Amino acid sequence: MSDSDEKSEQAERAPDGDQLAREVEAVEANAVRIGDEEGIGEAPDVVFAALWTRVLASWDEDKPHQAALSYAIEHEMLPEIAGRYRKLFDDPEKGARAKKKVDGIVIAATQLMLATKTPPREKVPWTWTASVAVVMVLVISFLAYKLFVHH
């Protein structure tokens, strides 16, 4: 087998998870960021489009789906990825898995929502309230005594 045959055979094989991660990092590194001059802002849709293309190309593998979902969670693009999966509901080959993925996205969105929920207000213990009331009564009694009785 020649070198060109080996390279073409390697190109035909689906990438493993590490290669996919390297490709995503390379695309993110070369992408122009949207936002201020310092590069802080939302990631461009180019990366997400590349991940989605990988998902469609390797539909039966889990790693591309996980990478796209992780990216969508990180960049707050859950509605976008859910919409793309929802468009595949009617596809005979991809419909069942697309429905499962949308269910997973709903669970992820719910967990994100619950994680950002404000904690309930803590009630002040009744002993503190009673202590403050006793101190206030003592202070007012002392002031009343000094003002009215001690002349």
C-alpha positions as semicolon CSV with decimal commas, in nm:
position;residue;x (nm);y (nm);z (nm)
1;M;0,000;0,000;0,000
2;S;0,144;0,339;-0,095
3;D;0,147;0,652;0,117
4;S;-0,129;0,814;-0,088
5;D;-0,353;0,507;-0,042
6;E;-0,296;0,514;0,334
7;K;-0,375;0,885;0,353
8;S;-0,695;0,847;0,155
9;E;-0,797;0,554;0,375
10;Q;-0,729;0,761;0,688
11;A;-0,929;1,051;0,547
12;E;-1,230;0,825;0,494
13;R;-1,236;0,708;0,856
14;A;-1,446;0,903;1,103
15;P;-1,242;1,113;1,348
16;D;-1,211;1,005;1,709
17;G;-1,308;1,230;2,000
18;D;-0,959;1,376;2,042
19;Q;-0,936;1,470;1,676
20;L;-1,281;1,629;1,693
21;A;-1,176;1,830;1,998
22;R;-0,860;1,945;1,817
23;E;-1,063;2,051;1,513
24;V;-1,304;2,250;1,728
25;E;-1,015;2,419;1,910
26;A;-0,853;2,505;1,576
27;V;-1,174;2,656;1,440
28;E;-1,229;2,854;1,763
29;A;-0,870;2,981;1,757
30;N;-0,900;3,104;1,399
31;A;-1,252;3,245;1,429
32;V;-1,314;3,614;1,471
33;R;-1,495;3,687;1,794
34;I;-1,804;3,903;1,806
35;G;-1,805;4,163;2,082
36;D;-1,557;4,415;2,210
37;E;-1,196;4,464;2,098
38;E;-1,059;4,236;2,368
39;G;-1,229;3,936;2,213
40;I;-1,484;3,895;2,486
41;G;-1,821;3,814;2,346
42;E;-2,025;3,535;2,197
43;A;-1,850;3,269;1,995
44;P;-1,922;3,282;1,624
45;D;-2,172;3,046;1,468
46;V;-1,894;2,907;1,247
47;V;-1,785;2,672;1,524
48;F;-2,138;2,558;1,594
49;A;-2,201;2,504;1,223
50;A;-1,886;2,292;1,200
51;L;-1,996;2,087;1,500
52;W;-2,345;2,041;1,354
53;T;-2,197;1,930;1,022
54;R;-1,993;1,673;1,213
55;V;-2,307;1,556;1,396
56;L;-2,490;1,502;1,067
57;A;-2,192;1,327;0,910
58;S;-2,144;1,092;1,207
59;W;-2,505;1,058;1,319
60;D;-2,470;0,720;1,491
61;E;-2,170;0,822;1,702
62;D;-2,215;0,982;2,043
63;K;-1,906;1,204;2,060
64;P;-2,012;1,457;1,793
65;H;-2,353;1,489;1,960
66;Q;-2,189;1,543;2,300
67;A;-1,946;1,800;2,160
68;A;-2,226;1,998;1,994
69;L;-2,442;1,986;2,307
70;S;-2,151;2,093;2,529
71;Y;-2,075;2,383;2,299
72;A;-2,444;2,481;2,289
73;I;-2,466;2,477;2,669
74;E;-2,144;2,674;2,709
75;H;-2,248;2,940;2,457
76;E;-2,618;2,948;2,552
77;M;-2,733;2,809;2,217
78;L;-2,973;2,542;2,344
79;P;-3,269;2,678;2,144
80;E;-3,060;2,664;1,826
81;I;-2,949;2,303;1,871
82;A;-3,298;2,196;1,981
83;G;-3,443;2,354;1,667
84;R;-3,193;2,171;1,448
85;Y;-3,277;1,839;1,610
86;R;-3,649;1,918;1,588
87;K;-3,619;1,966;1,209
88;L;-3,504;1,602;1,190
89;F;-3,810;1,454;1,366
90;D;-3,969;1,348;1,036
91;D;-3,651;1,188;0,900
92;P;-3,698;0,808;0,905
93;E;-3,332;0,739;0,992
94;K;-3,263;1,024;1,232
95;G;-3,605;1,094;1,384
96;A;-3,588;0,861;1,684
97;R;-3,245;0,977;1,795
98;A;-3,337;1,340;1,730
99;K;-3,636;1,307;1,967
100;K;-3,412;1,155;2,235
101;K;-3,163;1,437;2,193
102;V;-3,436;1,701;2,226
103;D;-3,549;1,532;2,547
104;G;-3,190;1,551;2,671
105;I;-3,171;1,918;2,577
106;V;-3,490;1,987;2,773
107;I;-3,337;1,816;3,076
108;A;-3,013;2,016;3,036
109;A;-3,209;2,342;3,007
110;T;-3,410;2,256;3,317
111;Q;-3,095;2,182;3,514
112;L;-2,941;2,511;3,401
113;M;-3,253;2,695;3,506
114;L;-3,259;2,529;3,848
115;A;-2,886;2,593;3,895
116;T;-2,940;2,966;3,848
117;K;-3,243;2,975;4,079
118;T;-3,210;3,219;4,367
119;P;-3,190;3,047;4,703
120;P;-3,485;3,104;4,937
121;R;-3,451;3,383;5,192
122;E;-3,332;3,263;5,526
123;K;-3,559;3,347;5,815
124;V;-3,403;3,518;6,116
125;P;-3,415;3,289;6,421
126;W;-3,686;3,384;6,671
127;T;-3,433;3,404;6,955
128;W;-3,256;3,693;6,779
129;T;-3,584;3,876;6,732
130;A;-3,677;3,823;7,097
131;S;-3,332;3,941;7,213
132;V;-3,358;4,262;7,009
133;A;-3,708;4,325;7,147
134;V;-3,587;4,282;7,507
135;V;-3,292;4,519;7,451
136;M;-3,520;4,779;7,292
137;V;-3,764;4,760;7,585
138;L;-3,474;4,807;7,828
139;V;-3,335;5,107;7,637
140;I;-3,675;5,276;7,608
141;S;-3,747;5,209;7,977
142;F;-3,413;5,361;8,077
143;L;-3,473;5,670;7,859
144;A;-3,826;5,714;7,998
145;Y;-3,692;5,684;8,353
146;K;-3,420;5,947;8,290
147;L;-3,662;6,185;8,120
148;F;-3,965;6,167;8,345
149;V;-3,880;6,020;8,684
150;H;-3,530;6,139;8,773
151;H;-3,597;6,520;8,789
